[in-house]
Amino acid sequence: MNFSLDGDLEILRQTARDFAERELAPAAARLDRERAFPAEAMRKMAEIGYLGMVVPEEFGGTALGNLALAVVLEELNRACASTGVTLSVHNSLVASPIVRFGTEDQKGRYLPRLSRGEIFGAYALTEPNAGSDAGSLRTRAEKKGDRWILNGTKIWITSGDAAGLVIVYARTDPEGGRGRGISAFLVESGFSGFRVGTKEHKMGIRASSTVELLFENCEVPEGNLLGEENEGFKVAMDTLDGGRIGIGAQAVGIARACLEASTKYARERVQFGRPIGKFQAIQFKLADMAMEIDAARLLVHRAAWLRDQEVRCSKEAAMAKLFASRACNRAADEAVQIHGGAGYTTEFPVERYFRDARITEIYEGASDIQRVVIARALLD
């Protein structure tokens, strides 16, 4: 199995890098400071096809797949992690499950609009009582005539206040045990009973909006059931495989930004009469960062390649996300340390990288959950 980039993917990487340096990097600090949703960047990414990378061409996408998406996400997150995660959710957690589980009608109604950026997507699984234990969710969906009526609360929803379409998981069989009796629904923000609640103020990825969503007798047409009734947990877990690959790619991108900033600073910062990069203590930090970034990228690319081959990759996606997020946080910590006091100020971007890195070990399944997934795969 060859994980090196072929010619087309290398062109895609360079195009994404140029876009990120031109459009994202100059605005990243301001967007973070203002907690402003990157709407303009999303519009421009729609124009070049980034919002439909896993969508078939017949539905308006580019059908480039998960490996290509991972390549693009790494470059975008290197410049702005807030924009990177917004794009990752849109592709991996919204467009992808519609492609994989949606009816032809659902694909025709939503995929072209998602690909063109007419609507953005969000993914609503987590609840106040159901985080890592997602199977214990309490949001209810009851069938009344030709509609489903949803009641409940979702939290930590990325892009929830900007999304035109949200995939919502709700319990349709109250007698179902943990992880059973759950269904997935395609909920438009304009549906009656849909409301945005509290917006979170976060340590990092602050230009990515994170909100509470409230469903109060929310009316959803029966044709908006995604997948089979009571089989939504399978949809959620399959979707998270792709989402974890996306966060793995994000972690690699942030880590790369840390390494590049640290290497530059190590060349320029002079102490004891020479650049600090001449000291072995600094060299070892840079060497470890570079090694772990390359290893993380290979794990991410392997998982993405397997998903493109329609091979189950829950273990590989968990490994990629776990290792990449840990490597990212180590790189961010070392980057601040290499910069010293300067790294603790907003004058240098490593303090933002440090804040952005932390979430990669939490969302899309915390690191300990990834270990559970890996261990179960080994022992089953």
C-alpha positions in Angstrom: 0.0 0.0 0.0 1.5 3.3 -1.1 0.6 6.3 1.0 2.7 8.9 -0.9 0.9 11.6 -2.7 0.5 11.0 -6.4 0.7 13.9 -8.9 -3.0 14.9 -8.7 -3.0 15.0 -4.9 0.2 17.0 -4.8 -1.4 19.6 -7.1 -4.5 19.6 -4.8 -2.2 20.1 -1.8 -0.4 23.0 -3.3 -3.6 24.6 -4.5 -5.1 24.3 -0.9 -1.8 25.7 0.6 -1.9 28.7 -1.7 -5.6 29.3 -0.9 -4.9 29.0 2.8 -1.9 31.4 2.8 -3.8 33.9 0.6 -7.3 33.8 2.1 -7.2 32.2 5.6 -3.9 33.0 7.3 -4.2 36.8 7.1 -7.6 36.8 8.7 -7.1 34.0 11.2 -6.0 36.0 14.2 -8.8 38.6 13.7 -11.5 36.0 13.3 -10.3 34.3 16.4 -10.2 37.6 18.3 -13.7 38.6 17.1 -15.2 35.1 17.3 -16.5 35.6 13.8 -17.8 32.8 11.7 -15.7 32.4 8.5 -18.6 33.0 6.1 -16.5 34.6 3.4 -14.0 31.8 3.4 -16.7 29.2 3.2 -18.2 31.0 0.2 -14.9 31.0 -1.6 -14.2 27.4 -0.7 -17.6 26.5 -2.2 -16.5 28.2 -5.5 -13.5 26.0 -5.7 -15.3 22.8 -4.8 -14.2 22.2 -1.2 -17.7 22.0 0.2 -18.6 18.9 -1.9 -15.4 16.9 -1.8 -17.2 13.6 -0.8 -20.3 14.3 -2.9 -20.8 12.6 -6.3 -20.6 14.8 -9.4 -24.2 14.0 -10.3 -25.2 15.9 -7.1 -22.9 18.9 -7.7 -19.8 17.6 -5.8 -16.3 17.0 -6.9 -16.2 13.3 -5.7 -12.5 13.6 -4.7 -13.0 11.5 -1.6 -11.7 11.2 1.9 -8.0 11.1 1.2 -8.2 14.3 -0.9 -10.3 15.9 1.8 -7.6 15.0 4.4 -4.9 16.6 2.3 -7.0 19.8 1.9 -7.9 19.9 5.6 -4.3 19.6 6.7 -3.4 22.7 4.6 -6.4 24.8 5.7 -6.0 23.9 9.4 -2.3 24.9 9.2 -3.6 28.4 8.5 -6.9 28.6 10.5 -8.2 25.7 12.6 -11.6 27.4 13.0 -12.2 27.4 9.2 -10.7 23.9 9.0 -13.1 22.3 11.4 -16.1 24.1 9.9 -15.3 22.6 6.5 -14.6 19.2 8.1 -18.0 19.0 9.7 -19.7 20.1 6.6 -18.1 17.4 4.5 -17.5 14.5 6.9 -20.5 14.7 9.3 -23.2 16.1 7.0 -22.6 15.5 3.3 -21.0 12.1 3.8 -23.8 10.4 5.7 -26.3 11.7 3.2 -24.3 10.2 0.4 -23.9 6.9 2.3 -27.4 6.5 3.8 -29.7 9.0 2.1 -32.5 8.3 -0.4 -32.2 9.6 -3.9 -34.7 12.2 -3.0 -32.7 13.4 0.0 -29.5 13.4 -2.0 -31.2 15.5 -4.8 -32.7 18.0 -2.3 -29.7 18.6 -0.1 -26.3 17.6 -1.6 -26.3 20.2 -4.5 -27.1 22.9 -2.0 -24.5 21.8 0.4 -21.9 21.6 -2.4 -22.7 25.1 -3.6 -22.6 26.5 -0.1 -26.2 27.6 -0.3 -26.6 25.9 3.1 -24.0 24.8 5.7 -24.3 21.6 7.6 -24.2 20.7 11.3 -24.2 17.4 13.3 -26.3 17.2 16.4 -25.5 14.1 18.5 -24.2 15.3 21.9 -26.6 16.2 24.8 -26.1 17.4 28.3 -26.3 13.8 29.6 -24.9 12.1 26.6 -21.4 13.0 25.6 -19.0 10.1 25.3 -22.0 7.9 26.1 -23.9 9.0 23.0 -26.1 5.9 23.1 -27.9 7.3 26.2 -29.3 10.3 24.4 -32.8 11.5 25.4 -34.0 13.7 22.6 -37.3 12.1 21.5 -38.9 11.7 18.1 -42.6 10.6 17.9 -44.5 9.9 14.7 -47.7 11.8 14.2 -49.3 11.4 10.8 -46.8 12.2 8.1 -44.4 14.0 10.4 -41.9 13.3 13.2 -42.1 15.6 16.2 -38.8 16.1 17.9 -38.3 17.3 21.5 -34.9 17.7 23.2 -31.7 19.6 23.6 -28.3 19.2 21.8 -25.1 20.9 22.9 -21.6 21.6 21.6 -23.0 21.8 18.0 -20.4 23.1 15.6 -21.9 25.7 13.1 -25.3 25.1 14.6 -26.3 28.8 14.3 -25.0 29.1 10.8 -26.3 25.8 9.4 -29.3 25.4 7.1 -29.3 21.7 7.6 -28.6 19.7 10.8 -28.5 15.9 11.2 -30.2 15.3 14.5 -30.2 12.0 16.4 -33.3 11.2 18.5 -34.8 8.3 20.3 -37.7 6.7 18.3 -38.1 3.6 20.4 -38.2 4.6 24.1 -37.9 0.9 25.0 -34.6 0.5 23.1 -31.5 0.0 25.2 -28.4 2.1 25.1 -27.4 2.7 21.5 -30.7 1.2 20.2 -34.0 2.7 19.2 -32.3 5.8 17.8 -32.9 7.4 14.4 -31.3 10.1 12.4 -33.2 13.1 10.9 -32.4 15.8 8.3 -33.7 18.9 10.0 -33.7 22.3 8.3 -33.2 25.4 10.4 -36.5 26.8 9.1 -38.6 23.9 10.4 -41.1 24.9 13.0 -39.9 24.2 16.6 -36.1 24.5 15.7 -34.3 27.1 17.9 -30.7 28.1 18.5 -29.8 28.5 22.2 -26.7 29.5 24.0 -23.5 30.2 22.1 -20.4 29.0 23.8 -17.3 31.1 24.5 -14.3 28.8 24.1 -10.6 28.7 24.7 -9.8 27.9 21.1 -11.2 27.5 17.6 -13.1 30.6 18.5 -14.1 31.5 15.0 -16.0 28.2 14.8 -19.4 28.7 16.3 -20.4 26.2 19.0 -24.0 26.4 20.1 -26.9 24.7 21.9 -29.9 23.6 19.7 -33.4 23.3 21.1 -36.2 21.2 19.6 -39.6 22.1 20.9 -42.2 20.1 19.0 -40.0 20.5 16.0 -41.9 19.2 12.9 -39.8 17.0 10.5 -41.4 15.5 7.4 -41.3 11.7 7.4 -39.3 11.9 4.2 -36.4 13.4 6.2 -35.7 10.2 8.2 -32.0 9.4 7.3 -31.4 5.7 7.0 -33.7 3.2 8.6 -35.9 3.9 11.6 -34.2 2.8 14.9 -30.9 2.3 13.0 -29.6 5.8 13.6 -26.8 4.9 16.0 -25.2 2.9 13.2 -25.4 6.0 11.0 -23.8 8.0 13.8 -20.9 5.6 14.4 -20.1 5.2 10.7 -20.2 9.0 10.3 -17.8 9.5 13.2 -15.2 7.3 11.4 -15.1 10.0 8.7 -15.2 12.8 11.2 -12.3 11.4 13.2 -10.2 11.3 10.0 -11.1 14.9 9.5 -10.0 15.9 13.0 -6.8 13.8 12.6 -6.1 15.9 9.5 -6.8 19.1 11.5 -4.4 18.0 14.2 -1.7 17.4 11.6 -2.2 20.8 10.1 -2.0 22.6 13.5 1.1 20.6 14.4 2.7 21.6 11.2 2.0 25.2 11.9 3.7 24.8 15.3 6.7 23.1 13.8 7.2 25.7 11.0 6.8 28.7 13.4 9.2 27.1 15.9 11.8 26.3 13.2 11.6 29.9 12.0 12.0 31.3 15.5 14.9 28.9 16.3 16.8 30.3 13.4 16.1 33.9 14.3 16.2 34.0 18.1 19.8 34.6 19.3 20.9 33.7 22.9 24.4 33.2 24.3 25.8 34.5 21.0 24.1 32.1 18.5 20.6 31.1 17.2 18.8 28.9 19.7 18.4 26.3 16.9 22.1 25.6 17.4 21.4 24.2 20.8 20.8 20.4 21.0 17.9 20.9 23.5 16.0 22.9 20.8 17.0 20.6 18.0 15.6 17.5 19.8 12.3 19.3 20.3 12.1 20.1 16.6 13.2 16.6 15.6 10.5 14.9 17.7 7.8 17.3 16.4 8.8 16.5 12.8 8.8 12.7 13.4 5.4 12.6 15.1 3.8 14.8 12.4 5.0 12.5 9.6 3.7 9.5 11.5 0.4 11.1 12.2 -0.1 12.1 8.6 0.5 8.5 7.5 -2.0 7.2 9.9 -4.6 9.8 8.7 -3.9 9.0 5.1 -4.2 5.2 5.7 -7.6 5.6 7.4 -8.8 8.0 4.7 -7.7 5.6 1.9 -9.5 2.7 3.6 -12.7 4.7 3.8 -12.4 5.6 0.1 -12.2 1.8 -0.6 -15.4 1.3 1.4 -13.5 -0.8 3.9 -14.5 -0.5 7.6 -11.9 1.6 9.3 -13.2 2.3 12.8 -10.0 1.1 14.4 -7.7 2.9 11.9 -9.7 6.2 12.1 -9.5 6.0 15.9 -5.7 5.4 15.8 -5.3 8.3 13.4 -7.3 10.7 15.5 -5.8 9.5 18.8 -2.1 9.7 17.6 -2.5 12.9 15.6 -4.3 14.8 18.4 -1.7 13.8 20.9 1.1 14.7 18.6 -0.6 18.1 17.9 -0.8 18.9 21.6 2.8 18.0 22.2 3.8 20.1 19.2 1.8 23.1 20.5 3.3 22.7 24.0 6.9 22.6 22.6 6.2 25.5 20.3 5.2 27.8 23.1 8.2 26.5 25.1 10.6 27.2 22.3 9.2 30.7 21.9 9.6 31.3 25.6 7.8 34.4 27.0 7.1 35.5 23.4 5.1 32.4 22.9 2.7 33.4 25.7 1.7 36.6 23.9 -0.6 37.2 21.0 2.4 38.7 19.1 3.2 35.2 17.9 0.6 32.7 16.5 1.8 29.8 18.6 -0.4 30.9 21.5 -3.4 30.5 19.2 -2.1 27.1 18.0 -1.8 26.0 21.6 -5.4 27.0 22.3 -6.7 25.4 19.1 -4.8 22.2 19.6 -6.5 21.2 22.9 -9.9 20.5 21.4 -8.5 17.9 19.0 -8.2 15.4 21.9 -11.8 16.1 23.0 -14.3 16.4 20.1 -15.3 13.6 17.7 -14.6 11.3 20.6 -12.2 12.0 23.4 -8.8 10.3 23.4 -9.9 7.7 26.0 -12.9 6.8 23.8 -10.5 6.2 20.8 -8.6 3.8 23.0 -11.8 2.0 23.8 -12.6 1.7 20.0 -9.1 0.4 19.3 -9.1 -2.1 22.1 -12.5 -3.5 21.2 -11.4 -4.0 17.6 -8.4 -5.9 18.9 -10.4 -8.1 21.3 -13.5 -8.8 19.4 
